[in-house]
Amino acid sequence: MNALFADSDRFHLYLDTGVIPAESWTPLQEAQRILDQANAVLRQAQAEVEQIRAQAKFEGLVEGRERGLRDCAQALEALVVARAAATVELRRRASEIAIAVVKHIAPVIGAERLVASLVAEAMQKLVFEPHLLVRVHPDVAEQARAEVAALGAAAAPDTEIIGDPELDRFDCIIESAGGMVRAGFNEQLEQARVILAAAEQTGGRRERPDA
């Protein structure tokens, strides 16, 4: 009788005879016991391999996920920076366009109407001044007088409007006891530009008075 060991996925014991002599039982049992122990060790080793494999896969997934999250965070940060820069540029361009549009339509509206309206608005703000001397271009002096007269004596101080040929058609200079103020169209436009620039610096937010 011959006994053979086979090693595939597991260790196996094969006999080449159908009759086992009595004296062979003990050695065969011992051989089988050794095979069972070997198979147990093999199963444990395979289980450990699978566990290591699973752990490596998990760690790889975690690392990949963390790397992906880091990449997403960096991309989002870059997007926020780019968006902020684009917003600032858009605000600046919008301000420039607004000023350019106003300058473009001003001649269409006419210096007479624009300057006369500016004079009337200034009169209302300077109502407590005892006397005002307003100098404008001669072409708009008459319209300015009409606008101030329409305000009435209660709304406007004692005002003298004279034509000054040295001034631009959109200029307006107001003189009082307190000094001289340039209130022409170009000055108002420049003031608007300053206000818009300040708004750009604060991100378009207005500061609260109690802040």
Long-range contacts (C-beta under 8 A, 24 or more apart in sequence): 3-28, 3-31, 5-35, 10-39, 10-42, 11-35, 11-38, 11-39, 11-42, 88-200, 91-196, 91-199, 91-200, 91-204, 92-200, 95-193, 95-196, 95-197, 95-200, 98-196, 99-189, 99-192, 99-193, 99-196, 102-189, 102-192, 103-189, 106-170, 106-185, 111-137, 111-139, 111-140, 111-169, 111-170, 111-185, 112-139, 112-140, 112-143, 113-143, 114-170, 114-185, 115-140, 115-143, 115-144, 115-169, 115-170, 115-171, 115-172, 115-184, 115-185, 116-140, 116-143, 116-144, 116-146, 116-147, 117-147, 118-172, 118-183, 118-184, 118-185, 118-188, 119-144, 119-147, 119-148, 119-161, 119-172, 119-174, 119-183, 120-144, 120-147, 120-148, 120-150, 120-151, 120-156, 122-172, 122-174, 122-181, 122-183, 123-148, 123-151, 123-155, 123-156, 123-157, 123-159, 124-151, 124-155, 124-156, 126-157, 126-174, 126-176, 127-155, 127-156, 127-157, 128-157, 129-157, 129-176, 129-177, 129-178, 130-157, 130-158, 130-177, 131-157, 131-158, 131-159, 131-160, 131-176, 131-177, 132-157, 132-158, 132-159, 132-160, 132-174, 132-175, 132-176, 133-159, 133-160, 133-162, 133-174, 133-175, 133-176, 134-159, 134-160, 134-161, 134-162, 134-172, 134-173, 134-174, 134-175, 135-161, 135-162, 135-163, 135-164, 135-167, 135-171, 135-172, 135-173, 135-174, 135-175, 136-161, 136-162, 136-163, 136-164, 136-167, 136-171, 136-172, 136-173, 137-163, 137-164, 137-165, 137-167, 137-168, 137-169, 137-170, 137-171, 138-163, 138-164, 138-165, 139-163, 139-169, 140-169, 144-172
